[in-house]
């Protein structure tokens, strides 16, 4: 067990979640659930990205267009960096 320092507003928000879940719910349980949800959402987003990427790679014309747009964006950002 360890102690962490959090702003009062964060502590109050965590306590509100614990209160919603009922008597006996600890802040540790709330934090664990929030971390689990975060990791699940991150995994789902990654899988959705990979699915979109796979579909895009099947469409050669769309991939070529995306590559051209990406190259233009890179050139714009590089020009901003160098002040051109």
Secondary structure, DSSP 8 states (H G I E B T S, - for coil): -------HHHHHHHHHHHHHH-TT--HHHHHHHHHHHHHHHHHHHHHHHHHHHHHHHH-HHHHHHHHHHHHHHHHHHHHHHHT-
